[in-house]
Amino acid sequence: ENPQARAALSAARDDYIAYHLGPTDGRAAQRIAAALADCVAESR
């Protein structure tokens, strides 16, 4: 169990929800991609 990965996934989920519920300038999508990439890197 990796608390940092859990927190990153939680933040990514929140950003993903916000991305679909409201207008975005693209930063949310970039944060989602970065957070998921970090989680993948940490899991290796």
mmJSON file of the N, C-alpha and C atoms, coordinates in Angstrom:
{"data_MODEL":{"atom_site":{
"group_PDB":["ATOM","ATOM","ATOM","ATOM","ATOM","ATOM","ATOM","ATOM","ATOM","ATOM","ATOM","ATOM","ATOM","ATOM","ATOM","ATOM","ATOM","ATOM","ATOM","ATOM","ATOM","ATOM","ATOM","ATOM","ATOM","ATOM","ATOM","ATOM","ATOM","ATOM","ATOM","ATOM","ATOM","ATOM","ATOM","ATOM","ATOM","ATOM","ATOM","ATOM","ATOM","ATOM","ATOM","ATOM","ATOM","ATOM","ATOM","ATOM","ATOM","ATOM","ATOM","ATOM","ATOM","ATOM","ATOM","ATOM","ATOM","ATOM","ATOM","ATOM","ATOM","ATOM","ATOM","ATOM","ATOM","ATOM","ATOM","ATOM","ATOM","ATOM","ATOM","ATOM","ATOM","ATOM","ATOM","ATOM","ATOM","ATOM","ATOM","ATOM","ATOM","ATOM","ATOM","ATOM","ATOM","ATOM","ATOM","ATOM","ATOM","ATOM","ATOM","ATOM","ATOM","ATOM","ATOM","ATOM","ATOM","ATOM","ATOM","ATOM","ATOM","ATOM","ATOM","ATOM","ATOM","ATOM","ATOM","ATOM","ATOM","ATOM","ATOM","ATOM","ATOM","ATOM","ATOM","ATOM","ATOM","ATOM","ATOM","ATOM","ATOM","ATOM","ATOM","ATOM","ATOM","ATOM","ATOM","ATOM","ATOM","ATOM","ATOM","ATOM"],
"id":[1,2,3,4,5,6,7,8,9,10,11,12,13,14,15,16,17,18,19,20,21,22,23,24,25,26,27,28,29,30,31,32,33,34,35,36,37,38,39,40,41,42,43,44,45,46,47,48,49,50,51,52,53,54,55,56,57,58,59,60,61,62,63,64,65,66,67,68,69,70,71,72,73,74,75,76,77,78,79,80,81,82,83,84,85,86,87,88,89,90,91,92,93,94,95,96,97,98,99,100,101,102,103,104,105,106,107,108,109,110,111,112,113,114,115,116,117,118,119,120,121,122,123,124,125,126,127,128,129,130,131,132],
"type_symbol":["N","C","C","N","C","C","N","C","C","N","C","C","N","C","C","N","C","C","N","C","C","N","C","C","N","C","C","N","C","C","N","C","C","N","C","C","N","C","C","N","C","C","N","C","C","N","C","C","N","C","C","N","C","C","N","C","C","N","C","C","N","C","C","N","C","C","N","C","C","N","C","C","N","C","C","N","C","C","N","C","C","N","C","C","N","C","C","N","C","C","N","C","C","N","C","C","N","C","C","N","C","C","N","C","C","N","C","C","N","C","C","N","C","C","N","C","C","N","C","C","N","C","C","N","C","C","N","C","C","N","C","C"],
"label_atom_id":["N","CA","C","N","CA","C","N","CA","C","N","CA","C","N","CA","C","N","CA","C","N","CA","C","N","CA","C","N","CA","C","N","CA","C","N","CA","C","N","CA","C","N","CA","C","N","CA","C","N","CA","C","N","CA","C","N","CA","C","N","CA","C","N","CA","C","N","CA","C","N","CA","C","N","CA","C","N","CA","C","N","CA","C","N","CA","C","N","CA","C","N","CA","C","N","CA","C","N","CA","C","N","CA","C","N","CA","C","N","CA","C","N","CA","C","N","CA","C","N","CA","C","N","CA","C","N","CA","C","N","CA","C","N","CA","C","N","CA","C","N","CA","C","N","CA","C","N","CA","C","N","CA","C"],
"label_alt_id":[null,null,null,null,null,null,null,null,null,null,null,null,null,null,null,null,null,null,null,null,null,null,null,null,null,null,null,null,null,null,null,null,null,null,null,null,null,null,null,null,null,null,null,null,null,null,null,null,null,null,null,null,null,null,null,null,null,null,null,null,null,null,null,null,null,null,null,null,null,null,null,null,null,null,null,null,null,null,null,null,null,null,null,null,null,null,null,null,null,null,null,null,null,null,null,null,null,null,null,null,null,null,null,null,null,null,null,null,null,null,null,null,null,null,null,null,null,null,null,null,null,null,null,null,null,null,null,null,null,null,null,null],
"label_comp_id":["GLU","GLU","GLU","ASN","ASN","ASN","PRO","PRO","PRO","GLN","GLN","GLN","ALA","ALA","ALA","ARG","ARG","ARG","ALA","ALA","ALA","ALA","ALA","ALA","LEU","LEU","LEU","SER","SER","SER","ALA","ALA","ALA","ALA","ALA","ALA","ARG","ARG","ARG","ASP","ASP","ASP","ASP","ASP","ASP","TYR","TYR","TYR","ILE","ILE","ILE","ALA","ALA","ALA","TYR","TYR","TYR","HIS","HIS","HIS","LEU","LEU","LEU","GLY","GLY","GLY","PRO","PRO","PRO","THR","THR","THR","ASP","ASP","ASP","GLY","GLY","GLY","ARG","ARG","ARG","ALA","ALA","ALA","ALA","ALA","ALA","GLN","GLN","GLN","ARG","ARG","ARG","ILE","ILE","ILE","ALA","ALA","ALA","ALA","ALA","ALA","ALA","ALA","ALA","LEU","LEU","LEU","ALA","ALA","ALA","ASP","ASP","ASP","CYS","CYS","CYS","VAL","VAL","VAL","ALA","ALA","ALA","GLU","GLU","GLU","SER","SER","SER","ARG","ARG","ARG"],
"label_asym_id":["A","A","A","A","A","A","A","A","A","A","A","A","A","A","A","A","A","A","A","A","A","A","A","A","A","A","A","A","A","A","A","A","A","A","A","A","A","A","A","A","A","A","A","A","A","A","A","A","A","A","A","A","A","A","A","A","A","A","A","A","A","A","A","A","A","A","A","A","A","A","A","A","A","A","A","A","A","A","A","A","A","A","A","A","A","A","A","A","A","A","A","A","A","A","A","A","A","A","A","A","A","A","A","A","A","A","A","A","A","A","A","A","A","A","A","A","A","A","A","A","A","A","A","A","A","A","A","A","A","A","A","A"],
"label_entity_id":["1","1","1","1","1","1","1","1","1","1","1","1","1","1","1","1","1","1","1","1","1","1","1","1","1","1","1","1","1","1","1","1","1","1","1","1","1","1","1","1","1","1","1","1","1","1","1","1","1","1","1","1","1","1","1","1","1","1","1","1","1","1","1","1","1","1","1","1","1","1","1","1","1","1","1","1","1","1","1","1","1","1","1","1","1","1","1","1","1","1","1","1","1","1","1","1","1","1","1","1","1","1","1","1","1","1","1","1","1","1","1","1","1","1","1","1","1","1","1","1","1","1","1","1","1","1","1","1","1","1","1","1"],
"label_seq_id":[1,1,1,2,2,2,3,3,3,4,4,4,5,5,5,6,6,6,7,7,7,8,8,8,9,9,9,10,10,10,11,11,11,12,12,12,13,13,13,14,14,14,15,15,15,16,16,16,17,17,17,18,18,18,19,19,19,20,20,20,21,21,21,22,22,22,23,23,23,24,24,24,25,25,25,26,26,26,27,27,27,28,28,28,29,29,29,30,30,30,31,31,31,32,32,32,33,33,33,34,34,34,35,35,35,36,36,36,37,37,37,38,38,38,39,39,39,40,40,40,41,41,41,42,42,42,43,43,43,44,44,44],
"pdbx_PDB_ins_code":[null,null,null,null,null,null,null,null,null,null,null,null,null,null,null,null,null,null,null,null,null,null,null,null,null,null,null,null,null,null,null,null,null,null,null,null,null,null,null,null,null,null,null,null,null,null,null,null,null,null,null,null,null,null,null,null,null,null,null,null,null,null,null,null,null,null,null,null,null,null,null,null,null,null,null,null,null,null,null,null,null,null,null,null,null,null,null,null,null,null,null,null,null,null,null,null,null,null,null,null,null,null,null,null,null,null,null,null,null,null,null,null,null,null,null,null,null,null,null,null,null,null,null,null,null,null,null,null,null,null,null,null],
"Cartn_x":[0.855,0.0,0.882,0.653,1.466,0.574,0.722,-0.149,-0.016,1.201,1.379,0.607,0.668,-0.065,-1.565,-2.012,-3.437,-3.879,-3.08,-3.422,-3.433,-2.458,-2.394,-3.604,-4.01,-5.181,-6.443,-6.535,-7.689,-7.774,-6.628,-6.596,-6.929,-6.411,-6.693,-8.182,-8.791,-10.225,-11.01,-10.628,-11.324,-11.181,-9.979,-9.752,-10.579,-10.665,-11.417,-12.893,-13.418,-14.816,-15.025,-14.13,-14.257,-14.166,-13.3,-13.108,-14.413,-15.178,-16.419,-17.609,-17.53,-18.664,-18.628,-17.455,-17.386,-16.405,-16.388,-15.446,-14.012,-13.106,-11.706,-10.83,-9.66,-8.719,-7.659,-7.865,-6.928,-5.986,-5.899,-4.97,-5.397,-6.693,-7.173,-6.739,-6.888,-6.496,-4.995,-4.203,-2.755,-2.42,-3.128,-2.888,-3.266,-4.379,-4.793,-3.701,-3.225,-2.202,-0.934,-0.528,0.691,0.527,-0.62,-0.848,-0.865,-1.516,-1.564,-0.176,0.605,1.964,2.811,2.63,3.366,2.99,1.714,1.255,1.846,1.878,2.449,3.93,4.638,6.072,6.332,5.492,5.687,5.372,4.517,4.099,5.131,6.124,7.122,8.24],
"Cartn_y":[-1.197,0.0,1.235,2.103,3.312,4.535,5.187,6.338,7.469,7.664,8.727,8.391,7.128,6.723,6.851,6.465,6.581,8.042,8.932,10.358,10.901,10.461,10.929,10.446,9.196,8.678,9.406,9.707,10.434,11.818,12.505,13.831,13.737,12.701,12.524,12.273,11.476,11.205,12.501,13.332,14.601,15.502,15.545,16.359,15.827,14.498,13.883,14.251,14.196,14.569,16.042,16.902,18.334,18.597,17.842,17.997,17.738,16.745,16.4,17.233,17.822,18.594,20.05,20.544,21.961,22.254,23.52,23.907,23.819,23.592,23.479,24.104,24.537,25.108,24.086,22.843,21.793,21.422,22.276,21.978,20.747,20.556,19.379,18.111,18.1,16.914,16.658,17.727,17.58,17.034,17.506,17.009,15.54,15.162,13.759,12.897,13.297,12.515,12.417,13.524,13.525,12.647,12.732,11.939,10.451,10.09,8.677,8.181,9.008,8.614,8.41,9.285,9.143,7.83,7.497,6.265,5.04,5.07,3.954,3.816,4.938,4.908,4.374,4.773,4.344,2.863,2.327,0.931,-0.047,0.464,-0.412,-0.724],
"Cartn_z":[0.0,0.0,0.0,-0.973,-1.102,-0.861,0.305,0.606,-0.403,-0.942,-1.944,-3.216,-3.623,-4.826,-4.589,-3.398,-3.073,-3.137,-2.57,-2.584,-4.011,-4.813,-6.2,-6.991,-6.76,-7.453,-7.005,-5.723,-5.209,-5.847,-5.927,-6.54,-8.026,-8.675,-10.102,-10.316,-9.431,-9.541,-9.397,-8.391,-8.187,-9.41,-9.98,-11.176,-12.34,-12.458,-13.543,-13.433,-12.204,-11.979,-12.342,-11.86,-12.138,-13.64,-14.309,-15.747,-16.494,-16.03,-16.723,-16.271,-15.072,-14.565,-14.996,-15.375,-15.708,-16.817,-17.256,-18.303,-17.782,-18.681,-18.284,-19.353,-18.941,-19.901,-20.278,-19.841,-20.193,-19.05,-18.032,-16.942,-16.15,-15.979,-15.247,-15.961,-17.275,-18.039,-17.903,-17.897,-17.739,-16.359,-15.309,-13.946,-13.848,-14.502,-14.495,-15.111,-16.275,-16.968,-16.132,-15.509,-14.702,-13.466,-12.81,-11.601,-11.92,-13.027,-13.403,-13.79,-14.489,-14.857,-13.602,-12.598,-11.341,-10.655,-10.658,-10.01,-10.709,-12.023,-12.773,-12.447,-12.402,-12.113,-10.705,-9.732,-8.349,-8.168,-9.032,-8.854,-9.423,-10.157,-10.764,-9.789],
"occupancy":[1.0,1.0,1.0,1.0,1.0,1.0,1.0,1.0,1.0,1.0,1.0,1.0,1.0,1.0,1.0,1.0,1.0,1.0,1.0,1.0,1.0,1.0,1.0,1.0,1.0,1.0,1.0,1.0,1.0,1.0,1.0,1.0,1.0,1.0,1.0,1.0,1.0,1.0,1.0,1.0,1.0,1.0,1.0,1.0,1.0,1.0,1.0,1.0,1.0,1.0,1.0,1.0,1.0,1.0,1.0,1.0,1.0,1.0,1.0,1.0,1.0,1.0,1.0,1.0,1.0,1.0,1.0,1.0,1.0,1.0,1.0,1.0,1.0,1.0,1.0,1.0,1.0,1.0,1.0,1.0,1.0,1.0,1.0,1.0,1.0,1.0,1.0,1.0,1.0,1.0,1.0,1.0,1.0,1.0,1.0,1.0,1.0,1.0,1.0,1.0,1.0,1.0,1.0,1.0,1.0,1.0,1.0,1.0,1.0,1.0,1.0,1.0,1.0,1.0,1.0,1.0,1.0,1.0,1.0,1.0,1.0,1.0,1.0,1.0,1.0,1.0,1.0,1.0,1.0,1.0,1.0,1.0],
"B_iso_or_equiv":[0.0,0.0,0.0,0.0,0.0,0.0,0.0,0.0,0.0,0.0,0.0,0.0,0.0,0.0,0.0,0.0,0.0,0.0,0.0,0.0,0.0,0.0,0.0,0.0,0.0,0.0,0.0,0.0,0.0,0.0,0.0,0.0,0.0,0.0,0.0,0.0,0.0,0.0,0.0,0.0,0.0,0.0,0.0,0.0,0.0,0.0,0.0,0.0,0.0,0.0,0.0,0.0,0.0,0.0,0.0,0.0,0.0,0.0,0.0,0.0,0.0,0.0,0.0,0.0,0.0,0.0,0.0,0.0,0.0,0.0,0.0,0.0,0.0,0.0,0.0,0.0,0.0,0.0,0.0,0.0,0.0,0.0,0.0,0.0,0.0,0.0,0.0,0.0,0.0,0.0,0.0,0.0,0.0,0.0,0.0,0.0,0.0,0.0,0.0,0.0,0.0,0.0,0.0,0.0,0.0,0.0,0.0,0.0,0.0,0.0,0.0,0.0,0.0,0.0,0.0,0.0,0.0,0.0,0.0,0.0,0.0,0.0,0.0,0.0,0.0,0.0,0.0,0.0,0.0,0.0,0.0,0.0],
"pdbx_formal_charge":[null,null,null,null,null,null,null,null,null,null,null,null,null,null,null,null,null,null,null,null,null,null,null,null,null,null,null,null,null,null,null,null,null,null,null,null,null,null,null,null,null,null,null,null,null,null,null,null,null,null,null,null,null,null,null,null,null,null,null,null,null,null,null,null,null,null,null,null,null,null,null,null,null,null,null,null,null,null,null,null,null,null,null,null,null,null,null,null,null,null,null,null,null,null,null,null,null,null,null,null,null,null,null,null,null,null,null,null,null,null,null,null,null,null,null,null,null,null,null,null,null,null,null,null,null,null,null,null,null,null,null,null],
"auth_seq_id":[1,1,1,2,2,2,3,3,3,4,4,4,5,5,5,6,6,6,7,7,7,8,8,8,9,9,9,10,10,10,11,11,11,12,12,12,13,13,13,14,14,14,15,15,15,16,16,16,17,17,17,18,18,18,19,19,19,20,20,20,21,21,21,22,22,22,23,23,23,24,24,24,25,25,25,26,26,26,27,27,27,28,28,28,29,29,29,30,30,30,31,31,31,32,32,32,33,33,33,34,34,34,35,35,35,36,36,36,37,37,37,38,38,38,39,39,39,40,40,40,41,41,41,42,42,42,43,43,43,44,44,44],
"auth_comp_id":["GLU","GLU","GLU","ASN","ASN","ASN","PRO","PRO","PRO","GLN","GLN","GLN","ALA","ALA","ALA","ARG","ARG","ARG","ALA","ALA","ALA","ALA","ALA","ALA","LEU","LEU","LEU","SER","SER","SER","ALA","ALA","ALA","ALA","ALA","ALA","ARG","ARG","ARG","ASP","ASP","ASP","ASP","ASP","ASP","TYR","TYR","TYR","ILE","ILE","ILE","ALA","ALA","ALA","TYR","TYR","TYR","HIS","HIS","HIS","LEU","LEU","LEU","GLY","GLY","GLY","PRO","PRO","PRO","THR","THR","THR","ASP","ASP","ASP","GLY","GLY","GLY","ARG","ARG","ARG","ALA","ALA","ALA","ALA","ALA","ALA","GLN","GLN","GLN","ARG","ARG","ARG","ILE","ILE","ILE","ALA","ALA","ALA","ALA","ALA","ALA","ALA","ALA","ALA","LEU","LEU","LEU","ALA","ALA","ALA","ASP","ASP","ASP","CYS","CYS","CYS","VAL","VAL","VAL","ALA","ALA","ALA","GLU","GLU","GLU","SER","SER","SER","ARG","ARG","ARG"],
"auth_asym_id":["A","A","A","A","A","A","A","A","A","A","A","A","A","A","A","A","A","A","A","A","A","A","A","A","A","A","A","A","A","A","A","A","A","A","A","A","A","A","A","A","A","A","A","A","A","A","A","A","A","A","A","A","A","A","A","A","A","A","A","A","A","A","A","A","A","A","A","A","A","A","A","A","A","A","A","A","A","A","A","A","A","A","A","A","A","A","A","A","A","A","A","A","A","A","A","A","A","A","A","A","A","A","A","A","A","A","A","A","A","A","A","A","A","A","A","A","A","A","A","A","A","A","A","A","A","A","A","A","A","A","A","A"],
"auth_atom_id":["N","CA","C","N","CA","C","N","CA","C","N","CA","C","N","CA","C","N","CA","C","N","CA","C","N","CA","C","N","CA","C","N","CA","C","N","CA","C","N","CA","C","N","CA","C","N","CA","C","N","CA","C","N","CA","C","N","CA","C","N","CA","C","N","CA","C","N","CA","C","N","CA","C","N","CA","C","N","CA","C","N","CA","C","N","CA","C","N","CA","C","N","CA","C","N","CA","C","N","CA","C","N","CA","C","N","CA","C","N","CA","C","N","CA","C","N","CA","C","N","CA","C","N","CA","C","N","CA","C","N","CA","C","N","CA","C","N","CA","C","N","CA","C","N","CA","C","N","CA","C","N","CA","C"],
"pdbx_PDB_model_num":[1,1,1,1,1,1,1,1,1,1,1,1,1,1,1,1,1,1,1,1,1,1,1,1,1,1,1,1,1,1,1,1,1,1,1,1,1,1,1,1,1,1,1,1,1,1,1,1,1,1,1,1,1,1,1,1,1,1,1,1,1,1,1,1,1,1,1,1,1,1,1,1,1,1,1,1,1,1,1,1,1,1,1,1,1,1,1,1,1,1,1,1,1,1,1,1,1,1,1,1,1,1,1,1,1,1,1,1,1,1,1,1,1,1,1,1,1,1,1,1,1,1,1,1,1,1,1,1,1,1,1,1]
}}}
